Amino acid sequence: MNILQPKDGSALTRRLHSLLATTALVFALLPGSAQAVPAFNRQTGQNCVACHAGGQFPELTPYGRLFKLTGYTIGERSIPISAMAVASLSKVANTSKSDDPGADFQKNNSLIFATASLFLAGKVTDNIGAFAQITYDPYATQTPDGSFHGHSNADNIDIRYADRFITDKRDLIFGFSANNNPSITDPWNTAAAWMQYVPVPSPTSSRFIDGNAPYPGYGAGGNLAGLSGYMFWNQTIYAELAGYGTSRGVSSFMSAGVADADKTKLRGVNPYWRLAYNREWGAHSLMVGTSGMVSRVYDDPLDTSDPATTHRFRDLGLDAQYQYLLDPHAVTAQLAYMNNQVRYSETGIGAAPPGTNLSDTNRVLRGKLTYVYEARYGGGLGLFNLSGTNNPVYVTYNPGGEGSTPSAGQPAGNRTGSPSTRGMTLEAFWTPIQYLRVGAQFTGYNRFNGASKNYDGYGRNASDNNSLFLYTWLAY
């Protein structure tokens, strides 16, 4: 695998200095106290490391998992507002093979304000709590003249009722959640909604960073409307059953700010389930689990009149997580596998074209090992592998025919018809105070869209997508 070599090292150095200067300014403006600041920390009076492994939000400790499962109700009511913001820089290894680098790699090697979120979170009553996120994307849309315009919309929402019964022989936590994202309720970070945790910028220069590399996920996506019931027995067995549908009517706030043409529209009630075994001993904890979802997604969100115009997804997952938490060390190992099957609609715009597959199966394997020392200095290694059925519909390369210009296949083109993609991510981060994390990720590819060399038919190699991602993440 090729190592990323910036062509203009001085330019990258200047931008790195700008990022560090921004970080230093933010650091200087923050209070020096080590008291907990975000909404949940104010509520519990605990430092971030109590709920987050090595202080690495949002990865949860056993205590953090209990806090979530008991409905965010531990502690006293406090100001239920927090915010976060991310500044970042993305650099793709090779942009020279693009006819239009400005469009294919927007803001490449530029320091940007990437995203911001407002959180309404915390205890409502002794049994009711909530976690609601509203996210602003400064690069949500782009006009023909190249100008970007920001937009806000509902992000992750989880509103819970929970209770707990403890006797000498029994510890039962049970609850219900109204939420908008399958697995957002999950207390382990191997869940599809949580395994990718660093916010991803929208400009296309970030299209190959770790957050956009293959991750396990569900065909239904997010911004839905769901109701789930769950239980955690003796801190050992976790079970959850949920149903999801289209966000509309009284549940329309679950997708507030999302244009109707961009919403996921589901046919009927779509089931999701989760089962996990958990064991904790001393500084160690181990979880092994499975999850799945069956969903029917309309091809055209603006036309749901014909039930035949739906993709049918069946997603089955296996996952495991191990943690060792004993000051000054925090170790987390995660492994997640997802088998995604899709059967294309019988008619309409989503129907399989003649000569292509009527259904496809993709398999995603993702692993990650993270170490944090003194809740300040950390690093991680992530591996990812996507494999699946070949399908002519994926092919974008058409030499000599319509769409045969070089720009037709880049930078995410496909000449093989295969989705196969694999690579790794190395990360290092520093948390000078619990409000702030500074990180660097290098994501390298040895296979992309079915090939290591010339994957798009116009000379682009998998290693050309190797990406450096620098970020400053503030949560306050």
N, C-alpha and C positions, 0 to 999 in steps of 0.2 A: 504494500500500500504506500503510495507516495505521500511524503510529508508536505504540508502546505508551505510554499515558498512565496511570500508576497513579492510582486515585481517592484513595488515601490516601498522599500522598507522604511524610508524616512517619513513617508506619508502615513503609514500605519503607526509609526512611533509617535508622530504628532497627535494622531487621533487617540492613541492610548493615553498620552499625557492629558488630553482634554477630558477623557473619561475619568482618569484619576483625579484631575482637578475638580471636576464636578462632584465626585465622591467626597473629596476633602471638604468642599464647601458645605455639602449636606451634613457631613459629620460635625463640622464646626458649629452649625446652626442648631443642632439637636441638644437637648439637655444632657448633662453629664451623668445624671442619676441612672442606676441600673434597675430601677423599678419597672415592673411590667407595664406596657403601654397600650397595645391593641385591645380591642373591646373584651375579648375573653380573658386576657391577662388582668385587666382592671377588675373584672367580675370575680375571678378566683383568687386574686392576690398572689398568683404564682409567676415565677420567671418563665420565659419561653421554653427553657429546657425541660420543664415539668411535663409539658404536653408534646413537645417536638424533639425528636431524636437528635441529640447534639445541638439543639436549637435550630435545626434545619427545617424551617416551615416549608410545606405543610405536613412532613412525615411525622406520624404520631407515635408516641410511647404508649405503654399499657395504660397509664393514667389518662393520656389524651384520648385513647379509644373509649375508655369508660365515660369521660366527659361528653364525648359525642353521642354515645349510645344512650346516655341518660338525658338526652334532649337538650344539651347545652345549658343545663339548669344548675350545675354545681356552683355554689357561691352566692353572692348577693347581687341584686340588680344594680347596674351602673350605666354610664353613658354607652349606648349600644352602637356607636359609630367608630369605624376605623377606615383607613385608606391605605392604598399602596400605589407606587409608581415605579416604572422601570425605564432606565436609559440604557441604550445598547449600541453596539457596533457589530455588524456582520460583514465578513469578507469571504467571497468565494474564490477558490484557488485559481480558476481559469475562466475569464470572461471573453477571451479573444476569439472564440469560435462562434460568437453570436453576431448576427447582422445588426442587432439593436440592443447593445448592452444596457442602455439607459432604461429600456422597458423590461428586459429579461432579468436585470439585476438592479432594481431600483435602490437607491441610497447605499450602494455597495461601498464599503470602507468609509462610511460616514457615521458620525455620532448622532443618534436621534433620540428624541423622547418617544419611546416605543408604545407605552400603554399606561393606563391608570384605572384603578377600581375603587369604588366606594362600597363599604360593607355595612350592612345593618344586621347586627348579630348579637345574640345573648339571650339571657333569661327573660321570659315574659311572666310566667307564673312558676310555681313549684314543679309543675309537670309539663310546661310548654316552653319551648325555646326555638330559636331560628338562626339560620345562616343564609343571608341573601347578598348577592354580589351584583353590582351594576358596573359595567366596564365601558371605558371610553377608548376608542381606537382613533388616533390622529390620522391614520392612513386608510380609513374605511372605504373611501371612494376616490376615484380620480377622474377629472374632467378631460376632454379631448386635448386641451392645451397643456396637460401634464400636471396641473395643480391638484394637490390632495385636499380632502375635506374630512373632518372628523365626524364621528357618530357614536352614540351611546346606546346600549341595549342591555336587557336582562342577561345575566350570565348564570352562574350556579345558584340555585335556590333550594333550600332544604328546611322545611317547617315541621317541627316534631311535637308529638305528645309522647311522653315516656314515664314509666314508673318502675320501681325496683322493690322486690320483696326478698328479705334476707332472714334466714333462720340458721340454726346450728348445722343443718344439713343441706340447705338450699340457698342459692343466690340466683334469682331470676330477674333479668332486665327485659322488659318488653316495651314496644312502642309502635307508633304509626308515623309515617312521614308523607307529607305532600311535597313533591319535588319535581324537577324538570329535566333530570339527566340520569339515565340508568347507571347505577353504581356510585352516584354521588353520595349515597347514604353509607357506603362501605367504610369501615374504620381502618382498613389496611391499604397501604399505598401501592399494592399490586393491582388494585382495581383499575379498570379502564379509565375512569374519570380522574384518577389521581397519580398514576405512575409517571406521567409527564407533568412536571410541576413548575418549570420555569416559563413564565409567560412568553409567547411567541409573537414577534413583531409581524406586521402585515406586508411591508415592502418585499418584493421578490428576491432581494439579496439574502433574505432569511429562509428561502424555500428549501435549503438543504441542511439547515442546522438540526441539532438533535431533536428539538421539539417537533420538527416536521418529518423526521425519519419514521419508519414503521413502528407503530405501537398497537397493542391489542385494543380493539374497539367493537362497538355494536353498530350494525347497519342502520339502526333507527336514528343515530346521532343524538343531538340534544335539543333544548328548547321545546320540550314536550310537556305533557301534563300527566303526572303519575301519582298513584297512591300505593304505598307499601306498608306491610306489617312485618315486624321482625322480633326476634327474641335471642337472648344470650344467656345460656344455661350454665351456671357454675363457672363462668368465665372460661368455658371449654367449647361448647357447641353454639355456633351462630347460624341462624336460619332466617331467610328473608324471602318473601313472595310479594310481587308487585304487578300492577297492570298500568300500561301507558297508552295514551291516546293523543289526539291533536289538542294543542293548547288553544282554547277558544272559550267564549262566554265568560263565566266567572273565573276560569283558570287562564284567561288570556294574558294576565300579568306575567305568567311564566315565560312568555316569549315577547315581552314588551320591547318595542324598538326594532324588532326584526321585521323587515318588509314581508308582506304576504307572499310574494314570489320566492322568498328565500326560506320560508318556514318548511319544516318537515310535517307533512300531512299523513296521518296514519289511518288505516281502515280498521274500525272497531277497536277492541281492547287487545293490547299486545303484551303477553306475559314475560316477566323477568324473574329469575330466581337466583338465590345465592345460598351456599352451604359451606361452612368452614369449621375445621377443628383447630382449637387454640390451646397451647400449653405454655405456662409460665413457671419458671423455677429460678430463684436467685436473680442474677442479672440477665438471665436468658429468657427469650420468648420465641415460640415457633408457631407458625400457622400454615396449614395446607388446606386448600379449598377448591371449589368449583363454582361456576356460574354459567348462566345462559340466558338467551332471549330469542323469542320468535316474533318477527314483526312483518307487517305488510305496509309498504311505503308507496304512496301515490307518485307516479312519474312526474306529473305536473301539479304542483301545489295550487295552481289557479283553476284546475279542473278536476274535481273529485267525483264526477257524476257517474263514471264507469268503473265498477269494482275490478274489472279485468285489467285496468291500467295500473297495476301495482307490482312492484318488486317484492319478492318474498324472501326474507332473510332468516337464516337459522344460525345462531352464533353460540358456540360452546367453548368454555374456557377452563383452564386449570392454572392454579397459581400457588406460590409458596413464599413465605417471608420468615427470615430469621433475624433476631436482634440481640445484640449484647450491649447493655447500657450500664456502665460502671465508671464514674468519674475517675480520670479525665477522658475516658474513651467512649465512643459510640460507634458501633458497627452495625450496618444494616445490609442484608443480602436479600435480593428479590429475584423471583423468576416467574414469568407469566407466559402462557401459551393460549392462543385463540384460534379456533377453527371457524372460519366464516364461509357459509354457503349462501349463494344467492341464485334464485330462479327468476329470470327476467319476465316482464309482463307479457301477456298474450297478445295485446294490441296496444296501439298508441305510440307515443314518442319514445317510450322505453323498451319497446319490443326488440328482441334480438334480430338484427338484419340477417338476410339470407346468407348462408355460408359461415355463420358465426355460432358460438355456443349458445344453447338455450339456458345453461346454468354454468356457474363457475364456483370453484372452491379456492380460497386463500388461507394460508396458515402463517401466523405471526408468532415468532418466539423472541422474547425480550428478557434480558438479564441485566442486573445492576448490582455492583458492590460499592458501598460508600463507607468511608471512615472519617470521623470528626474527632479532633483533639481539643480538649478544653472548651468545647462549644464555640471555637473561634476558627480553627484551621481545619479545612477538610478537602477531600478529593474523592473522585469516583471513577469507576470504569464501567461502561455500558456496552453491551453487545446486542445487535439486532439482526434478525433474519426473516425476510418475507419470501415465501414461495407460493406457488399456485398453478392452476391450469393455464395453459397457453390459449389465447383467444385472438383470432384475427381482428376483432374489433379494437384491440389495443394498438394495433399497428398504425403508425403515423407516416412511415417512410414509403414514398411512392415515386421511385426514380423515373423521370421522364414523363410523369403524368401530372394530373392536377394536384397542386399543393407540393410540388417537388422542389421548390426553392429552399435554400438552406435553412431559412427561418422556420420552415414548416415542422422541422423535427427537433428544435432546440428550445430551451435546454432540458426539457423533460420529455423528449420524444421517445419513440419505441419502434425499432425495426424488427423485433423478434416476436412480438405478441405475448411476451412473458412479463409478469409483474416482479420477477425475482430481484430482490434488493437485499444487500447485506453490508454490514460495516460495524464500526465501533465509535464510541465517544469517550474521550478523556476529559475530566473536569477537575479544576482546582478552584476553591473558593475561600474567602476570608470573611468572618463576621466580627468586625471590630466592636460593635454593640448589637444588642439583640434586635434593634430596629432595622439594621442595614446589612446586606450581603453584597459582596463584590465577587464576581466569578468569571472564569474563562473556560470555554468549552472548545475542544477541537473534535469535529466529527469527520471521519474518513470513510470512504466507500471503496470496496474492492469489487462490487457488482451493483449495477443499477439497471432497472428495466430489462433484465434478462441477459446482460452482457457486461464484461469488464472493459472491453475496447469497442469504440464506435457503436455505442448502444442506440444512437439515434439515426444512424445511417449517414450522418454528415460529419463524422470524425470526432464526436464528443465522447470522452472516456469517463468511466465511473469516477476515477480519481480527480477529474476536473471539477467535480462537485464538492470536494473536500472543503470544509468551511470552518472558519474561526469565528467564534461568537463571544464577545465581551459584554458583560452586563453589570449594572448597579441596580439593586433591588431594595427599595425602601418600603417598609411597612410600619405605619404609625397610627 
